[in-house]
Each structure stands twice: as C-alpha cells, then as structure tokens.
Amino acid sequence: QVGAFVYSRMDPQSSIRFLEKNIALIKFSDLQQDTLSVLKKILIYFEAKGRRGYVRVDTGDDSMAFFTIEDERKAIKAKILNISEQIFTCYFDKQDVHYIVAGKYYIKVLLRLKGIVVQISAKAIAANKLDRFLWVMQICSPLIKNKKISYTTELDKEVKNKLHHYIRFCLKESIKQKLNEVQL
C-alpha cells in the first residue's frame, strides 16, 4: 500500500504512524508554494521505492512493437497504447492480427518507445472482447536450459532500466501536460 496525505498541522506521533504504513506526508503550505517541485519529489520517491513496475502509462503516438513471426519474412507491427514493466497493450492492423494467438510466446519482439529500443519476448495474454485488434501482451525474457526454451517475467537489468526510463518520461510528460491545463 502506497499513498500520500496532505496536511497543514500534524503531531509527530501521527506522522510516524502514516510513514509506517508507507503513506508519504506532504505539507499543504509546500504544495501551495511550489507545486511543481512537490510533484517532482513525488516522482523521485516513487522511483526510489521501485513502484514503477506496477504503473501503467499511456504511450506517445510513435510507440510501436515489431513482432518477428516464425516462417514469415516480415515483422508485423502494432501500435503500443500503454505499457508497464510487466505488460503492454497494443493495436494490430487487420491484415496482421491473425498471427497473434492467445497463450503463444513470441521470441523476438522489438519495442520502439520514443527513441528507446528494447528487445524482449512477449506472451499474448488476450484480445479485448470488444475489439479483437487490441491485445494485452506480457513482457518476458527467454531462458534456454538443456536446449529447451522457457520464459520468465524476470527481466535483465538493461531491459528494466530502459522500460523504467520510458515510464519516467511518460509520467513527467503527463505531469507537464496537466500543469499546463491547470495554468490555462
């Protein structure tokens, strides 16, 4: 459980109880004086806690996934709509969606995220019931043991760092956009 509580006055014992429950404390006067720096601190603490793996962010217009399909000469592509450290949602074209099968692993998937390129494997979890072109994919890594391939959701450090970098970027862009809307 992670949260934040904005306060104007609080006794030390109450603040200790909040902090013991992983609830951050934000002074109302600090929020009034410099909202942007408070939001930046929240992002920094959020990142330091390692919670970003559970955060799903909307991606930009140019975020794409390229799937290498066995026995096919071309890679099929999909537009990535949102992503976290563990999953992403993507939209396939009508001519390519028939290559995607629920429960199947795709060994070579290249994610292009705002200039960041990430090589992963992915498992097709399920299509959206209302839109069969919209799929949820689980991010994983291949493991080769005794000449057999298996998959794990444990990602190597480089892949994790790239995904976290992109998630931070999206969070910062979202905050900037919301602040601009508030100022207008």
N, C-alpha and C positions, 0 to 999 in steps of 0.2 A: 504494500500500500504506500503510495507516494502522493503527496499533496502539498498545498501551500495555504497559509492562513494569513490574512491581512489584519493587522491590529493597530490600535492607537495607543493603548496602555495595557500592560500585562505584568503580572508579578513573576519573579524568577522561577518559582515552582511550576507555574502553569506552562511557562516556556519550555522547561525541561521535559514536561510530560508530552508536549507537542513534538519536540525533537526526538524523543524516544520512540515515537510512533512514525518516524520518517516524514513528518509534516514540517515543511520549511516555514519560517516566520518572516513576514515582510512588514516593515513599519509603514503605516499609512502615509506618514509625512515624507518618507523616502520616495514612495510611489508618486506622490503629488509633485515633488520637486524635480525628479529626473526619471520619468517612466522608462525611457529607452535604456538607461544603464541598469535599472532593475530587471528589465526583460533580458538583457544580455547576461546578467548574473544568473538568472534562472536557467538560461541555455547552458551556461558553463557548468553549473551544479548538476544539471540534468545529464550532461555528457560525462561528468566525473563519476556519477553514480552508475554509469553503464546501462541506463534505462533505454537508450535509444534503439536497442534491438527490438523493443516492443512498439515503437512508434511507427505508424504508417503515414507516409507523406504523399501528397499529390505531386506528380512529376510535371515537368515542363513539356511543351509541345514537341520537342525534338528527342525525347527519350524513347529508345527503341530496343527491342530484343531480337536477336538473329539466331534462329534455331538451325543447326546442321542436322538434316534428316538423313538417315541411312538410305543408301541406294538412290539418292537424289543428287543432282549436280548443283543445284542452287540451295542457298539458305532461305528459309522462309522468315518473314519478318512480322513483328507485331508491335503495336504502339503500347508502351507501358503507361498505365494510367496512375498507379500508385505503387509504392514499394516500402518494405521494411527490411530488417536484416534477414528475416525468415521467408517472407513471401512477396510476390508481386502479382498485380492484376494487369492483364494485357488484352488487347483487342486485335484479333486476326482478321485479315481480309477474307472475303467469301471464297476465293479460289485456294486459300491455304489452310483453312480451318479443319479440313478433313484429315490433315496429317496429325492432328492433336487427338490423343486418346487418353481418357481418364485413367490414372494409375501408372501410366508409362513414364519412364525416365528418359530424358534427353541429355546425352552425354556432353555435347558441346553447345553451350548457349553463350552468346556474347551480348552483354548489356552495354548500351551506349547511353550514358547518363550525363548530359551537359558537358561533354568533353572528357568525361571519365569513362574508361573502358574496363569492364570487369568480365573475366572468363569464369563461368560457373557451369554446373549441371543443374537441371531442373526436373521436378516431377509435376506432371499435370494432375492437379487435385480435382477440379471440377469446373464445368461450364456453368455460367449463370442460367438459371431456369427460364428467365425471360428473354435472354439474348444469348444464343448459342455461340456467338463470335467472341464473347467475353469470358476469359478463363482466369482461374486462380492457379498460380504456379508456386511450388515450394522450392526455395533455393537450397541446393545441396552440393556436396563435393563427392567425386567418385573415389572409391577405395579399391585397390587391386590387391588381392590376397590369394595366394595359391592359384594364380592365373584365372581367378574369378573376380568379377566386378560387383561391388556392392556400393551403397551410397550412405552418406552421413549428413546430418544437418550441421555438424561441426565444420565451420569454415576456417581456412587458414588465415593468418594474421593480415596478409596483404589484401585479400578479398574483403575481410571485415573492415579494415581501415578505409578502403575505397567506398564501401557502402555507407559507412558512418560519415565520411566526408560529404557524400552526396546528401544524406539525410540532414546533416547540419546546414548545408547550403539551402535546402528546401525550407527548413524551419526559419532560417534567417530571412529568406525572401518573403515568406508568409507573414512574418512579423513586420517587415518593412511595408508590405502592401497594406496590412491592417492599420498601421500607424498613419500611413498616407491617407487612408479613408477617414480616419478619425480627425485628421487635421483639416480635411476639406470641408 
